[in-house]
Amino acid sequence: MFTRASRAVILGAAGAAISLQAGQSEPAAGAAPVDFQREVRPILADNCFSCHGPDESTRQVRLRLDTEEGVFQERPAGQPVVVGDADASLVIQRVSHSDERLRMPPAETNKSLTDDQVDTLRRWIDEGANWDRHWAFETITRPDPPAVADADWARTPLDRFILARLEAEGLAPAPEADRRTLARRAAYDLTGLPPTPEALQAFLDDAAPDAYERYVDGLLATEQWGEHRARYWLDAARYGDTHGIHIDNYREMYPYRDWVIRAFNENKPFDEFTIEQVAGDLLDEPTLDQLVATGFQRNNITTNEGGVVPEEYEAIYAKDRAETIAGIYLALTVGCATCHDHKFDPIRQSEFYAMTAFFRNTTQYVMDGNVSDPPPILVVPEEADRELWHDLRTEAAELETRISTRAAAVDDAFAEWLATGEYRTLRAPLEEASTWMALDLTDSAAPAFVVDGEAHPVEFHGDTRIAPGPHDLPALHFGDESWAALPPSAIDSDTPFSMALWIYQPEEEGNYVVAGQYDPDDGSRGWSMTIGSRQLSFRLTGDKDPEDPERRPAPRVSPTNLKRMPPGEWTHIVLTHDGTGERAGMNVFRDGDVLEASGSEYFTRAIGSIQVDTPLELGRGRTTVRTEDAMRYFAGGGVADLRIFNRALTVQEAAVVSRWATLERASAKAADALDAGELAALRLYYLSVRDEPYRGMLARSHEINREWREMRRRGGVTHVMQELPDTEPEAHILYRGMYDQPRERVAAGVPAVLPPMSESLPRNRLGLAHWLVDEANPLTSRVTVNRFWQQVFGTGLVTSSEDFGAQGDTPTHPELLDWLASEFRESGWDTKGFFRMLVTSSAYRQSALATPDKLERDSANRLLSRGPRYRMDAEMLRDTALGASGLLVPTIGGPSVRPYQPEGVWSTVAMPQSNTRLYKVDDGEALYRRSVYTFWKRSAPPASMEIFNAPTREHFTVRRERTNTPLQALVTMNDPQFVEAARHLAQRALREGDSFDERLDFVTVRLLSRPFGDAERAVSERTFDRLLDTYEANPAEADRLLSVGESEADPDLGAAESAAWTMLVNQVMNLDETLNK
């Protein structure tokens, strides 16, 4: 506002150059004093803070107008604000300057103050320039409900706040809505569905004084309550069924969505609801549900794009999570402090990065692998398996203890075995019968591939040679365009096997083929082991997918990106396959340790046989690069001690195999000559191969893993949060927000403008979660009740429900907002109780009828001078059609479904390799589930919902836009879901009613909760007669209409009459009254 160019004018005594307005403004008689927060601060925030606000980097002439100290500070030319004297205040002098070059805000900002705004500033100063802290940061105090003239109107304390404001404005509440209207309104607000005719009639027949309250209680007790509340929360939590970036593949997260529904149905206190989502994994002995809840912060969009810089996306993910927490719970735009201090709110850049630190101490890797289950994940059993889940979890923990105990207690048995000297007869790392194939390089002149004890020659090509490798084992070393050809192996998709070998990773990163036996001319049928950018990968490929002939399911397993092959080193790898042909039956061990694996989808299965009659080749393989064949090699790489076993090895056995060189050396020594490493290797061998109690426990552990696997097949998985052990959350301030320019280190923390975290709280996500719901926090309960109010009344008491900062709106009823916030908190964060209070209030029960006077004086109904009425959201409209028609399937939870959608919506935006490239419409009951279960593809959200302002859910959304466009009418009139629903409802009416009036009542009671009046009936009957004439004259058109949708039309009903009723119902479904709540 005050630019550097004008510094001399401010600092100098150039009073003559300033045009002062004579005299003080006189407020109108009886006018209320100027409210600083509601009237003054918004003027300063919009017009002044960008140059004279919190951001030090853009602050001009060292002047702050966002702080009390800055506004009243003595400066060389005077004070910005002189209490009681507007004419002496530099602020007034500059905003009303006659010289446009010196007037504030500067012209180049494209901002200016209106005469009314200048007058507001003058009156505020002359009245004493009262300075209040920004309202949202003030401590919540519970105000007493105000006295009102019409005390009998108020049913609840909140009504007194509403009525007091109406009376002050000279307005009166609207009459109470009739019972049918109330029943419909409450049903939609509490369940998202129209009331059933039975529930409606029971309420209409109930003469008890508390009939409405009992009706509301019935709605709150339904499972549909949780589904409806969850829909709003899923917008905020940015829940989706795909990763969102790049290929946008499927992500399995639906157990989190189901947890949200269940939490609302169980009326989980909102503070617990918060703590479990932000930090359920950090609670003591967290339950299954508490772990599932942490999916809240795994809902962010992720990527696996090849050119991604992991450090950049680590910063992006942390920023998203900090913005989500702040947006949902604090309604603060903390992300505006990414590059500099916030320009409008007192949030420093360092404080923003301190918030991101809470989310930079997890085990999640940046790259999502383009799979549905990038770790960390949690197996979530179906309801019938929950007891088994707990039993297996308990047994697995006990078994792990027993295995450790046995391993520690085996010393005496090991010493006895060692004394027998049996170890000196070792000829293989495991029992000899388990070795199926092995590469024998001991005779460099005659290398052999031994299969079932029979040696076969090995052919070397190019610069392939035998030279010492790891631990002096003979190894194959590959030069340029070099490889070794071995006889074909009998490995197949139903063959259990383990492949063990040492691999030398070249210094140069590249795309290599280590080993393989496959036929590129047959869709790469076979198996291969490759390295790309130092990431090892092993895959099996069989027949084409009969449902998608362009694809061949290829189960693939790899170590995670965090466990790439170290360059210039030998690494021992064991790949195992249990004979199922599934990715679930494959594992990878490195240097005898378990690796967190990634790869294809967990239950991807090779179809048919993978066997081909081609040589097993080491160091080369043919592949396709940009549609052209190319040969890839393993130049600079090496392979040693290749062994293929006839079963899937345990990790303990894999560790034994990796130590074979040590075991072989030990077998040549007397017991008293063995060194510590050799003794350790022999002990491991004895324990893993010879000790039956230990092997029995390992076998049981393997069985438990198989049971887990089948439980996962029946149930699902979900993404969870997992903290890194033994490290503290921290981040670095990023210069201008750039990931590659880190500056000072900051520990996890919260903005200083808010109450500090208690010293007793840990500085991690658990501490953050408790701080969010601490009673000293002035924002969480305010923000939450405002959002709940918005869901019922259409607009929050603070319109900008996502922004309670300086740029946001001020509350229309600030005392009511604080009363609601304290009531919600003191009720034990009782969500159902809070909504019950809202919908049983007199304010809510008002008729939505607007008078000319109210339209002029309260056009947006911000004063609540009438009942709420607005166009319903996309999900409610679709669910209304399904519910009213009788098509709705009430099943709760489960995998997301794919109802009707126009062709090409996904394929237009999808990459060719995306598994969400083609939209395959479901069939049967899945077509008629509630909209909360609809599959949500981030890059192409459900088309019919997006038209009604549904978000992409790429980022959090706490307030949807609400527009009305012609495209929306095309959905409700022509979309197959709506047309089918109209036909289904029409034919039900035909079956249930004998007369036109009875049938019309059947329809309108289900859609509008009321029968039509006489005039409406007359219009409807004339419309029906015209439609009937049309379809009787055009029977093919009738048949075409009735064929829309998967459900079959009733053939026993006349086609023309059914089509006419279908179109009439369609028109009723498109009435403004139907589409509005």
LOGU-423154 format. One record per residue (C-alpha): x, y, z; residue number from 1. Coordinates in steps of 0.02 Angstrom, whole numbers. Each point is the difference from the previous one (the first is absolute). Layout:
N
X_Y_Z_NUM
...
This chain:
1077
0_0_0_1
140_121_45_2
131_-22_-138_3
185_36_13_4
-22_141_-126_5
-115_89_121_6
117_-21_148_7
56_182_-2_8
-179_60_9_9
-36_-111_149_10
160_36_93_11
13_185_-47_12
-108_141_66_13
-86_29_-166_14
-165_44_78_15
-38_131_-131_16
4_-131_-137_17
-135_-100_85_18
-181_41_-27_19
-93_-22_165_20
-185_-20_13_21
-66_133_115_22
-86_-54_158_23
-39_-169_70_24
-131_-114_-73_25
-157_1_101_26
-82_-170_22_27
-185_-7_-32_28
-106_21_152_29
-18_-164_92_30
127_-88_-113_31
92_-145_81_32
187_23_32_33
113_-63_-137_34
45_-183_27_35
188_-17_-30_36
-1_-185_-44_37
-155_4_-109_38
23_167_-86_39
177_68_16_40
116_-148_-6_41
-72_-65_-166_42
37_170_-79_43
179_-3_61_44
25_-184_-47_45
-66_20_-177_46
88_162_-40_47
150_21_112_48
73_-163_65_49
86_-52_-161_50
124_143_24_51
-20_34_186_52
-38_-170_72_53
84_-153_73_54
114_-38_-148_55
166_83_36_56
64_-30_-176_57
-134_110_-80_58
-26_124_142_59
21_182_-52_60
82_138_105_61
6_-114_151_62
-184_35_35_63
-120_-131_65_64
-186_28_3_65
-42_-177_55_66
62_23_179_67
-53_117_137_68
180_55_26_69
20_45_-183_70
-163_96_-14_71
32_110_152_72
188_16_-15_73
78_172_4_74
87_37_-165_75
101_152_-57_76
-151_71_-91_77
-127_-48_132_78
-105_-152_40_79
-91_-109_-126_80
-149_10_118_81
-23_136_132_82
-132_-56_122_83
-152_113_-9_84
70_108_-139_85
-27_-64_-176_86
65_159_-83_87
168_-18_88_88
15_-183_-49_89
120_-37_-143_90
-112_-142_-58_91
-147_117_-31_92
113_130_-80_93
67_-124_-125_94
-159_-95_-46_95
-89_166_-34_96
144_94_-80_97
-50_113_-144_98
155_-45_-99_99
-28_-168_-82_100
189_-34_-1_101
4_12_190_102
-167_-79_39_103
-3_-173_77_104
-15_-137_-56_105
113_39_-148_106
-84_-3_-170_107
108_-145_-59_108
-80_-115_130_109
-169_22_-88_110
-79_30_168_111
-88_151_72_112
-107_44_149_113
-179_55_-22_114
-66_155_85_115
-95_-112_121_116
158_-94_45_117
95_161_31_118
-144_61_106_119
3_-164_99_120
186_26_37_121
-30_180_53_122
-142_-45_116_123
100_-144_75_124
145_116_41_125
-110_139_66_126
-92_-124_111_127
164_-49_82_128
79_-122_-124_129
-42_-151_102_130
122_-140_-49_131
-60_-177_21_132
102_-153_-36_133
-61_-92_-155_134
-161_-81_56_135
48_-178_-49_136
153_1_114_137
-93_59_154_138
-34_-126_138_139
-171_-77_-12_140
-113_60_139_141
-176_-64_21_142
-117_149_-18_143
-170_4_83_144
-144_-10_-124_145
-69_177_-23_146
-168_59_59_147
-132_6_-135_148
-173_75_-13_149
-83_-160_-63_150
74_-124_123_151
-133_-130_-39_152
68_-21_-177_153
168_-65_59_154
5_-188_25_155
188_-7_26_156
130_125_61_157
64_20_-179_158
-171_67_-49_159
22_148_118_160
157_54_-92_161
-89_-10_-168_162
-155_89_62_163
98_138_86_164
84_44_-164_165
-165_-6_-95_166
-84_112_126_167
147_122_-7_168
-23_6_-190_169
-187_23_15_170
-37_-169_-75_171
-109_-143_62_172
28_-186_-21_173
-99_-93_-131_174
-144_-112_55_175
42_-181_38_176
4_-113_-151_177
-136_-131_-18_178
34_-177_58_179
30_-73_-172_180
128_134_-41_181
87_-24_167_182
3_-188_-20_183
78_13_-173_184
126_134_52_185
59_-95_153_186
13_-164_-94_187
112_79_-130_188
107_92_127_189
24_-153_110_190
3_-143_-126_191
18_78_-173_192
-156_-94_-57_193
-185_42_-12_194
-106_-72_139_195
-83_-165_-35_196
-189_10_-17_197
-16_-110_155_198
111_110_109_199
-86_156_-67_200
-174_-65_38_201
50_-58_174_202
61_176_38_203
-157_79_-72_204
-107_-115_107_205
99_31_160_206
-97_124_107_207
125_2_144_208
79_169_44_209
173_-71_-33_210
-48_-87_-163_211
126_99_-102_212
141_-32_123_213
-37_-186_-4_214
-2_4_-190_215
171_84_2_216
67_-131_122_217
-57_-135_-119_218
96_79_-142_219
156_17_106_220
-9_-184_43_221
6_-57_-182_222
159_-57_-86_223
-39_126_-136_224
47_136_124_225
181_-57_-3_226
3_-16_-189_227
-63_178_-21_228
117_79_128_229
146_-97_-73_230
-29_77_-171_231
44_173_66_232
150_-65_95_233
68_-94_-151_234
4_164_-96_235
103_75_140_236
112_-153_17_237
24_1_-193_238
-47_-184_-8_239
15_-81_-171_240
24_-169_-82_241
150_47_-107_242
173_73_32_243
-39_161_-92_244
161_43_-90_245
76_-65_-162_246
-72_-173_-39_247
-134_21_135_248
-15_-186_35_249
-118_-82_123_250
33_24_185_251
-84_-114_127_252
-63_113_139_253
-183_-45_23_254
22_-69_178_255
41_178_53_256
-161_62_-79_257
-95_-137_90_258
84_46_164_259
-62_179_-19_260
-178_-61_-28_261
12_-116_149_262
73_137_110_263
-146_117_-34_264
-126_-139_25_265
80_-44_166_266
1_185_45_267
185_-6_38_268
41_159_96_269
75_125_-120_270
159_20_102_271
31_-188_-11_272
-49_5_-183_273
137_130_-23_274
136_-82_104_275
-21_-170_-81_276
11_71_-176_277
149_112_32_278
98_-120_110_279
-92_-163_32_280
159_-99_-33_281
89_91_142_282
-129_-47_132_283
46_-136_125_284
-41_-169_-76_285
-108_71_-139_286
-149_-101_-57_287
-34_-51_-179_288
-124_143_-19_289
120_128_72_290
130_-52_-127_291
-125_7_-143_292
-46_176_55_293
175_64_-39_294
-40_-20_-184_295
-62_180_18_296
175_64_-39_297
35_-134_-131_298
-141_68_-109_299
114_128_-81_300
36_-15_-185_301
163_-91_-41_302
104_-44_-151_303
118_-126_-75_304
57_103_-148_305
174_-46_-57_306
71_176_-4_307
-57_45_175_308
127_65_124_309
-44_-87_164_310
55_147_108_311
-118_115_-94_312
-150_-113_27_313
43_-29_181_314
-21_187_20_315
-161_0_-102_316
-77_-140_104_317
47_82_164_318
-71_166_-61_319
-163_-83_-48_320
-16_-82_170_321
37_159_95_322
-124_97_-108_323
-132_-135_25_324
17_1_189_325
-2_189_6_326
-145_14_-122_327
-112_-128_82_328
34_37_183_329
64_179_5_330
-74_76_-159_331
166_85_-31_332
89_13_-167_333
171_-48_68_334
60_-48_-174_335
10_186_-40_336
157_-2_108_337
89_-126_-112_338
112_128_-84_339
-4_144_125_340
-90_55_156_341
-189_4_-22_342
-53_166_-74_343
-162_13_97_344
5_-114_151_345
130_-7_139_346
81_-161_-62_347
185_2_-31_348
83_-105_-133_349
98_-92_135_350
-164_-44_86_351
-71_-73_-159_352
151_-114_-20_353
-11_-45_184_354
-175_-65_-38_355
63_-100_-148_356
128_-80_114_357
-138_-101_85_358
-21_-94_-165_359
182_-21_-51_360
40_-139_120_361
-95_-145_-77_362
52_-159_-89_363
-99_39_-158_364
106_12_-156_365
-38_135_-128_366
-29_-115_-148_367
-163_-97_3_368
60_-135_-121_369
-160_19_-102_370
-74_-137_109_371
-152_1_112_372
97_-39_158_373
162_100_20_374
61_-23_179_375
-33_25_138_376
-166_-91_-14_377
-113_-100_113_378
-99_-157_-38_379
-180_35_48_380
-103_-159_20_381
-182_-15_-42_382
-114_4_151_383
-9_-190_12_384
190_-10_10_385
28_131_134_386
14_-126_141_387
120_-105_-105_388
100_159_-37_389
23_33_186_390
39_-183_36_391
132_-10_-136_392
75_166_54_393
15_-64_177_394
70_-168_-53_395
124_81_-119_396
67_111_139_397
16_-148_119_398
81_-105_-135_399
127_136_-37_400
47_-1_184_401
16_-190_0_402
108_3_-157_403
116_128_80_404
5_-100_161_405
44_-160_-93_406
134_88_-101_407
80_63_160_408
-12_-169_89_409
76_-112_-134_410
182_21_50_411
18_-167_91_412
-83_-99_-140_413
107_92_-128_414
160_-39_97_415
-45_-186_4_416
-33_0_-187_417
161_94_-33_418
97_-128_101_419
-62_-140_-112_420
94_79_-147_421
-150_-26_-111_422
19_177_-66_423
159_-55_-89_424
-104_-102_-123_425
-99_151_-63_426
-14_2_-189_427
-145_121_-19_428
-74_141_103_429
-164_-94_30_430
-49_-183_-8_431
63_-64_-166_432
-172_-61_-54_433
-63_180_-5_434
125_55_-132_435
-83_-11_-170_436
123_92_-111_437
168_82_26_438
131_90_-104_439
169_-85_27_440
148_112_-46_441
135_-92_97_442
78_-62_-162_443
21_157_-105_444
39_-106_-152_445
-163_-98_14_446
-135_101_87_447
-158_-101_28_448
-182_24_44_449
-50_-143_114_450
-183_-52_-9_451
-60_-138_117_452
181_-56_20_453
36_-6_-187_454
127_122_-72_455
-36_95_-162_456
122_111_-94_457
-9_190_8_458
33_107_-154_459
90_167_18_460
-26_139_-126_461
97_161_-25_462
113_56_141_463
-70_-117_133_464
132_-67_117_465
21_-87_167_466
95_97_133_467
-2_12_190_468
-159_74_72_469
-71_22_175_470
99_-90_135_471
112_-68_-139_472
-143_-101_-74_473
21_-26_-187_474
-113_122_-91_475
-58_44_-175_476
53_174_-54_477
-85_78_-151_478
77_119_-125_479
-92_96_-134_480
-129_-105_-93_481
49_-155_97_482
-104_-139_73_483
-6_-182_50_484
-126_-128_-67_485
-59_-141_113_486
-118_-144_-38_487
-187_39_22_488
-65_-14_177_489
-165_-81_47_490
-60_148_104_491
-187_27_-21_492
-139_101_81_493
-54_-149_107_494
179_-43_50_495
62_45_175_496
179_61_-12_497
129_118_71_498
136_81_-104_499
158_52_93_500
149_90_-74_501
130_134_27_502
-22_152_-113_503
130_133_-37_504
-82_168_-35_505
103_103_-125_506
54_174_52_507
-100_70_-144_508
-187_4_25_509
-96_-73_-144_510
-131_-123_-54_511
71_-176_6_512
-58_-178_-23_513
82_-111_132_514
-85_-164_-44_515
-152_-66_-87_516
-86_-133_-100_517
-139_75_-103_518
-62_21_-178_519
-25_180_-60_520
-96_-66_-150_521
-129_-78_117_522
-36_153_106_523
157_-30_105_524
-71_-162_68_525
122_-66_130_526
97_81_141_527
132_135_12_528
110_88_125_529
43_180_-45_530
78_155_77_531
-61_175_-42_532
78_150_85_533
76_-121_126_534
-170_-74_45_535
-9_-188_-16_536
-158_-76_-72_537
-58_-180_-27_538
-155_-44_-100_539
-101_-147_-67_540
-103_15_-160_541
-127_-124_-68_542
-155_10_-110_543
-103_149_-51_544
-139_62_112_545
-162_-66_-77_546
-91_158_60_547
131_117_-74_548
97_-88_-139_549
120_146_-16_550
72_-39_171_551
91_-147_77_552
-5_-3_190_553
181_-6_58_554
29_-19_187_555
157_98_41_556
98_23_160_557
135_128_40_558
84_73_152_559
-71_171_38_560
81_154_-75_561
87_27_166_562
96_-164_-24_563
82_23_-168_564
153_-101_-49_565
158_84_66_566
114_46_-147_567
169_-82_-15_568
-43_-136_125_569
-49_-183_6_570
-172_-31_77_571
-78_-167_41_572
-180_-18_-59_573
-126_-139_32_574
-164_4_-95_575
-135_-122_56_576
-162_-61_-78_577
-122_-118_86_578
-76_-76_-157_579
-160_102_-4_580
52_110_-146_581
-51_150_107_582
95_155_49_583
-62_-40_175_584
102_-161_-5_585
163_87_-47_586
132_73_115_587
171_78_-16_588
140_-11_130_589
162_97_-7_590
158_-54_90_591
-106_-115_106_592
-121_134_58_593
-184_30_-32_594
-30_145_-118_595
-158_101_-10_596
-59_-48_-173_597
-95_92_-134_598
-50_-53_-174_599
-161_-41_-88_600
-169_-7_86_601
5_-122_144_602
-118_-130_-73_603
59_14_-180_604
8_-178_-66_605
87_-67_-154_606
-130_-83_-109_607
43_-173_-67_608
176_-62_-25_609
156_109_-8_610
109_-137_-74_611
92_32_-163_612
125_-105_-95_613
137_131_-3_614
170_2_87_615
18_72_173_616
112_149_-34_617
109_95_121_618
49_178_-44_619
-118_35_-145_620
-181_9_-52_621
-104_67_-142_622
-125_134_40_623
-107_132_-83_624
51_182_6_625
-126_124_-74_626
-81_-139_-103_627
167_-60_-71_628
94_-156_49_629
163_30_93_630
127_-114_84_631
52_45_175_632
155_-65_87_633
83_5_170_634
160_89_-52_635
115_23_147_636
-106_-112_109_637
28_-172_74_638
-85_-156_65_639
66_-129_124_640
-61_-155_91_641
-166_-15_-92_642
-108_-132_84_643
-181_-44_-30_644
-88_-96_139_645
-158_-104_-18_646
-98_91_135_647
-28_172_71_648
134_37_129_649
-25_87_165_650
98_158_35_651
106_-100_122_652
44_-125_-137_653
36_144_-118_654
123_66_128_655
85_-171_6_656
15_-4_-190_657
76_175_0_658
136_-64_118_659
46_-153_-103_660
177_62_-35_661
29_14_187_662
-79_-170_34_663
106_-81_-136_664
156_75_75_665
-52_-57_174_666
-28_-178_-58_667
186_-15_-35_668
50_46_178_669
4_-86_167_670
-121_68_128_671
137_83_103_672
63_94_-155_673
-164_81_-45_674
-8_190_10_675
-148_99_68_676
-78_26_-172_677
10_-184_-42_678
-74_-51_167_679
-144_123_-26_680
-34_-70_-174_681
3_-180_64_682
-114_45_144_683
-123_79_-121_684
10_-156_-110_685
-33_-115_147_686
-146_103_62_687
-82_23_-170_688
35_-171_-79_689
26_-126_141_690
-95_61_155_691
-174_-76_-14_692
-86_104_137_693
61_160_-83_694
-50_-60_-174_695
-170_-50_66_696
-30_174_66_697
55_74_-166_698
-121_-116_-89_699
-142_62_110_700
52_179_-34_701
-11_-38_-185_702
-174_-74_25_703
-55_159_90_704
63_104_-144_705
-103_-106_-119_706
-152_25_109_707
33_188_0_708
10_-7_-188_709
-168_-87_-18_710
-76_117_127_711
63_145_-106_712
-77_-79_-154_713
-169_-8_87_714
17_173_76_715
104_146_-56_716
147_111_39_717
13_182_43_718
141_126_9_719
56_52_173_720
126_115_83_721
154_-70_84_722
128_103_95_723
186_-24_-22_724
73_-71_160_725
134_91_101_726
-7_163_-99_727
-78_168_39_728
-116_89_-123_729
90_143_-83_730
2_101_-160_731
100_137_-81_732
-63_170_-55_733
2_-5_-190_734
61_160_-78_735
-144_66_-107_736
-80_-170_24_737
129_-87_-108_738
38_-178_52_739
183_11_-50_740
37_155_102_741
-19_-52_182_742
45_126_133_743
-18_-8_188_744
-58_-157_87_745
-164_13_96_746
-76_-122_122_747
-183_-47_-8_748
-108_138_71_749
-158_105_-17_750
-28_185_-43_751
44_119_140_752
-161_98_-22_753
-91_-150_75_754
21_-72_174_755
160_-104_12_756
4_-188_11_757
6_-58_180_758
173_-49_60_759
-71_-170_43_760
-44_-37_-182_761
123_-89_-113_762
60_100_-150_763
-71_-121_-127_764
-168_-32_-83_765
-75_-62_163_766
46_162_86_767
-72_97_-147_768
-162_-98_8_769
-23_36_186_770
43_183_-28_771
-134_14_-134_772
-137_-53_121_773
72_83_154_774
-128_115_79_775
126_143_-9_776
-1_-11_-190_777
-122_134_-58_778
-22_-65_-176_779
-41_-186_-13_780
-171_5_82_781
-46_167_-82_782
50_-64_-171_783
-88_-167_22_784
-167_67_61_785
3_129_-139_786
22_-138_-127_787
-140_-102_79_788
-111_155_-6_789
44_19_-184_790
-53_-179_-36_791
-173_34_71_792
-34_183_-40_793
94_7_-164_794
123_135_55_795
106_9_155_796
-12_137_130_797
170_39_-75_798
-31_-12_-187_799
183_-38_-39_800
-1_-162_98_801
173_-40_-69_802
76_165_57_803
-19_77_172_804
150_114_-32_805
8_183_-44_806
-57_-31_-179_807
-148_-104_56_808
-173_61_45_809
-49_53_174_810
-139_-97_87_811
-177_64_-20_812
-37_-56_177_813
166_-2_95_814
-76_-31_170_815
-102_-145_-68_816
155_-74_-80_817
91_3_167_818
-151_-71_91_819
-12_-143_-123_820
188_-33_10_821
-2_-9_189_822
-160_-103_1_823
74_-126_-121_824
160_-14_101_825
-88_-11_168_826
-120_-133_-66_827
149_-116_-19_828
15_41_-186_829
-169_-84_-30_830
-32_12_-188_831
-172_-80_-2_832
-54_107_146_833
60_156_-88_834
-97_-36_-159_835
-152_-45_102_836
9_171_82_837
12_85_-170_838
-146_-88_-83_839
-116_13_149_840
28_187_18_841
-135_126_-45_842
122_82_-121_843
11_-162_-98_844
-186_-34_5_845
-47_162_-87_846
-87_-2_-167_847
116_42_-144_848
-129_120_-71_849
79_168_-39_850
-95_163_5_851
46_151_-109_852
62_91_155_853
114_-143_50_854
64_-23_-175_855
54_181_4_856
69_7_176_857
63_-180_21_858
18_-59_-179_859
127_-138_38_860
-88_-51_162_861
156_39_100_862
-108_60_144_863
-101_-162_-2_864
-163_93_-24_865
-72_-156_-83_866
37_-185_-16_867
143_-70_-104_868
-32_-38_-184_869
133_-37_-129_870
42_-118_-143_871
58_-167_65_872
172_-71_-34_873
34_-127_-137_874
-3_-152_113_875
-166_48_78_876
-80_23_-171_877
57_-169_-64_878
-44_-86_165_879
-172_81_-5_880
-33_-77_-170_881
57_-171_60_882
-85_10_168_883
-167_64_-60_884
-6_-124_-144_885
37_-150_110_886
161_-43_-93_887
116_49_142_888
103_-143_72_889
28_39_185_890
160_-101_23_891
124_91_112_892
186_6_-46_893
109_-103_-114_894
102_35_-156_895
-48_150_-106_896
-123_-28_-140_897
-15_63_-179_898
-176_55_-47_899
-49_68_-171_900
117_128_-75_901
17_71_-176_902
128_-88_-108_903
173_75_-18_904
5_100_162_905
147_-101_67_906
87_-47_-161_907
8_180_-59_908
112_52_144_909
88_-166_39_910
170_-62_-53_911
0_-162_-100_912
76_-103_141_913
-121_61_134_914
-110_-133_78_915
-135_133_14_916
10_39_-186_917
-160_-93_-43_918
-159_22_99_919
-93_-163_13_920
-176_26_64_921
-49_-118_140_922
-154_-106_-5_923
-130_-63_122_924
-13_78_171_925
162_100_-22_926
-93_115_-120_927
-120_55_135_928
110_32_151_929
2_169_87_930
109_131_-83_931
122_3_146_932
63_-168_-67_933
28_60_-179_934
176_-27_-66_935
92_167_7_936
135_22_-132_937
98_156_44_938
38_54_-179_939
-179_-32_-57_940
-125_4_143_941
-174_-73_-26_942
-64_105_-145_943
-180_20_58_944
60_55_171_945
135_119_-62_946
-134_93_-98_947
-84_32_167_948
161_73_73_949
73_-157_79_950
188_28_25_951
141_-101_-77_952
60_-40_177_953
178_34_-52_954
4_120_148_955
-110_26_151_956
-169_82_-26_957
-110_59_143_958
-119_106_-103_959
-63_-48_-171_960
-52_131_-124_961
-185_-2_-40_962
-41_47_-180_963
-151_-28_-111_964
34_-37_-183_965
-91_-77_-149_966
120_-148_4_967
-72_-49_168_968
-174_-14_-76_969
70_-112_-135_970
62_-118_136_971
-162_-11_98_972
-104_-16_-158_973
108_-113_-109_974
128_-94_104_975
-39_-187_-4_976
-3_-7_190_977
-138_131_8_978
-98_-67_-149_979
7_-177_69_980
-53_62_171_981
-146_94_-78_982
-55_-157_-92_983
17_-108_155_984
-101_121_106_985
-129_19_-139_986
-28_-186_-15_987
-12_-19_188_988
-134_133_-2_989
-92_-92_-138_990
1_-160_101_991
-45_81_166_992
-135_123_-55_993
-165_-31_-87_994
-39_178_-51_995
101_144_-72_996
-10_95_165_997
57_-149_102_998
148_-25_-115_999
45_183_2_1000
-6_1_191_1001
113_-152_3_1002
129_99_-99_1003
-11_171_83_1004
-2_-64_179_1005
164_-90_-35_1006
82_148_-86_1007
-80_150_87_1008
-75_-76_158_1009
-170_70_-49_1010
-142_-29_-122_1011
-29_126_-139_1012
-134_132_14_1013
-145_11_-120_1014
85_119_-121_1015
157_-108_-4_1016
-104_-155_-29_1017
-87_79_-147_1018
164_49_-82_1019
71_-174_33_1020
-150_-87_-76_1021
3_107_-157_1022
187_-34_-16_1023
-27_-187_21_1024
-137_-5_-132_1025
112_86_-127_1026
143_-119_41_1027
-114_-151_-14_1028
-60_56_-171_1029
181_22_-55_1030
57_-172_55_1031
-154_-90_-65_1032
40_75_-169_1033
185_-43_16_1034
16_-170_86_1035
184_-16_-50_1036
39_159_96_1037
-92_-69_151_1038
103_-159_-7_1039
160_100_-19_1040
-39_104_154_1041
-47_-151_104_1042
162_-90_-47_1043
111_131_84_1044
96_-76_145_1045
48_-176_49_1046
-157_-42_99_1047
-137_-72_-108_1048
-165_88_-28_1049
-155_-93_55_1050
-64_-83_-160_1051
-172_-25_76_1052
-32_188_-3_1053
-45_89_-161_1054
151_75_-85_1055
-84_163_-51_1056
-76_29_171_1057
163_-44_87_1058
98_119_-112_1059
-125_141_28_1060
10_-22_188_1061
189_-11_-11_1062
9_170_-83_1063
-125_74_122_1064
103_-64_147_1065
155_68_-85_1066
-81_172_-3_1067
-46_-11_184_1068
179_-52_38_1069
56_161_-86_1070
-113_118_95_1071
90_137_93_1072
-84_-63_157_1073
73_-174_-26_1074
177_63_-31_1075
-2_116_149_1076
-2_-41_184_1077
